[in-house]
Amino acid sequence: MKSFCEDHILNRQSFCHLMNVTAFLTALSVFFATGLMNTSWAAVTVDNSVYAELLKKYVKEGVVDYQGFKNEETHLDQYLKVLEETDSSKLSRNEQLAFYVNAYNAWTIKLILSGYPGVKSIKEFGSIFKSPWKKKLARIDGEIVTLDHIEHGILRPKYKDPRVHFAINCASKGCPPLRSEPYRGEVLDQQLDEMARAFINDARRNRLEGKTLYVSPIFKWFKEDFNDDIFGFFQEYAQGDLKKQLGSSSEEIKVKYLSYDWSLNGK
């Protein structure tokens, strides 16, 4: 028969064990309530700070100061290294999309700088057999890939967002302008909307004359991305008089495509 002391010790050990388990479960519940239930604390983002400073200094209303970028090419290289070392699989969907758009734009600038000054068009970096967009130059996701791969192999098929065409920049005047700040996951939807709206309402790139809507050839090249409904896309993003005119005579308006200006979007 166990002595009173033995029973007392065993009961005390059981009680302590129970208290430890209870404390552990309580701590675990607090962790889930304040941590895992609020995943923003663990969100992975890309450090775009260096790139942000460069864009702020050297991109004004879509006009790129390539000489300024050339003077600070080492800083651009620092940012490209950040992109190279980023594991995109750990990013949220919006952060991933922003990552690939920024990578496309930053590597396009790097391509221009490889021959700057003296460059009048990005097409000068191509040849009869290979376009500049098929050059392997962008270091992302553990590979060296082409700009075409980023656009047509990742951005378009994976994210299926036509607004991306107004975010990526091909260093040409006919292209939607380069934004003066990086794309960021937390405000990406707003940024993409702003770029689409600005491009649609820019009379230098799209305009309505009588019953003819003259639009950028981007809408011809990527017609399927706009669900073969270019007019509907314009109605969604048009503002002011353009929106009124499109809405009042939609059945009568014909769409025609403008030529594309491949000259460098520099100063």
Secondary structure, 3 states (H helix, E strand, C coil): CCCHHHHHHHHHHHHHHHHHHHHHHHHHHHHHHHHHCCHHHHCCCCCCHHHHHHHHHHEECCEECHHHHHHCHHHHHHHHHHHHCCCHHHCCHHHHHHHHHHHHHHHHHHHHHCCCCCCCEHHHHCCCCCCHHHCCCEEECCEEECHHHHHHHHHHHHHCCHHHHHCCCCCECCCCCCCCCCCCHHHHHHHHHHHHHHHHCCCCCCEEECCEEEECCHHHHCHHHHCCCHHHHHHHHCCHHHHHHHHHCCCCCEEEECCCCCEECEC
